Amino acid sequence: MGLDDPFPLEKCSGRVRGAVLAEFQGRCPTIREVASISDAQWLTVPNIGPTTLEEIRRYIGEAPAEQRLQNLPSMDDGELLSRLNRVQRELNVIATAIRARVGSANYKSEERK
């Protein structure tokens, strides 16, 4: 199985299948695309926890090691831009969550006064 082959959704549990399809807007990604998402990023996706992440990484690990190492150098501009956009979206989600928590904590702090 190579990095440019489709990610084997048919072998995955329903939870992993649903999370991967949701992350890629309903389309079946390549193994390379799934591998390009860091563990930390996957853990921010709904229904992805350590066990489901382990399952995803197991299928990525089936690709030959030399192909896994070629991940970044062989990305074209479109793939890099797509990855950048995904990272920016995730950062915005994290920043919004942090602002909400800080705002909530400040509000609760003021209520106690």
C-alpha positions in Angstrom: 0.0 0.0 0.0 1.5 3.3 -1.1 1.0 6.8 0.3 -1.0 7.9 -2.8 -3.4 5.0 -2.4 -6.8 5.7 -0.9 -7.0 5.5 2.9 -8.6 2.1 3.6 -11.8 3.4 5.1 -13.5 0.0 4.4 -11.1 -1.6 7.0 -11.7 1.1 9.7 -14.2 1.1 12.5 -17.3 3.2 12.0 -15.9 5.9 14.3 -12.7 6.3 12.4 -14.5 6.2 9.1 -16.9 8.9 10.1 -14.2 11.1 11.6 -11.9 10.8 8.5 -14.8 11.5 6.1 -15.9 14.5 8.2 -12.3 15.9 8.2 -12.0 15.6 4.4 -15.6 16.9 3.7 -17.0 13.5 2.7 -14.3 12.4 0.3 -11.9 9.5 0.7 -8.4 10.9 1.2 -5.1 9.4 0.3 -2.9 7.8 3.0 -0.5 10.7 2.5 -3.3 13.2 3.3 -4.2 11.4 6.4 -0.6 11.1 7.4 0.0 14.8 7.0 -2.3 15.6 9.9 -0.4 15.5 13.2 -1.5 13.5 16.2 -2.3 16.7 18.1 -4.5 17.9 15.2 -6.3 14.6 15.0 -7.1 14.8 18.7 -9.0 18.0 18.1 -11.3 16.3 15.7 -14.7 15.1 17.2 -14.8 11.4 18.0 -11.0 11.0 17.8 -9.3 9.9 20.9 -6.1 8.0 21.6 -7.6 4.6 20.6 -9.1 5.8 17.3 -5.9 7.8 16.6 -3.9 4.5 17.1 -6.2 2.8 14.6 -5.5 5.6 12.0 -1.8 5.4 12.6 -1.9 1.6 12.2 -3.2 2.0 8.6 -0.7 4.7 7.8 2.1 2.5 9.1 1.3 -0.1 6.5 2.8 2.2 3.8 6.5 1.4 3.1 8.8 3.5 5.4 10.6 5.1 2.5 7.3 6.4 1.1 6.3 7.8 4.5 9.6 9.7 4.7 9.0 11.3 1.3 5.8 12.9 2.6 6.8 16.6 2.7 9.4 17.0 0.0 7.0 15.6 -2.7 4.1 17.8 -1.8 3.1 20.2 -4.6 1.9 23.8 -4.1 -1.8 22.8 -4.0 -1.2 20.2 -1.3 0.9 22.6 0.8 -1.7 25.3 0.5 -4.4 22.8 1.5 -2.4 21.8 4.5 -1.7 25.4 5.5 -5.5 26.2 5.3 -6.3 23.2 7.5 -3.7 24.2 10.1 -5.0 27.8 10.0 -8.6 26.6 10.5 -7.5 24.4 13.4 -5.5 27.3 15.0 -8.6 29.5 14.7 -10.7 26.9 16.4 -8.2 26.6 19.2 -7.9 30.4 19.6 -11.7 30.7 19.8 -11.9 28.0 22.4 -9.1 29.7 24.5 -10.8 33.1 24.2 -14.1 31.5 25.3 -12.5 29.8 28.3 -10.7 33.0 29.4 -13.8 35.0 28.9 -15.8 32.5 30.9 -13.2 32.5 33.7 -13.2 36.3 33.8 -17.0 36.4 33.9 -17.1 33.8 36.8 -14.4 35.7 38.6 -16.4 38.9 38.4 -19.6 37.1 39.6 -17.9 36.1 42.8 -17.0 39.7 43.7 
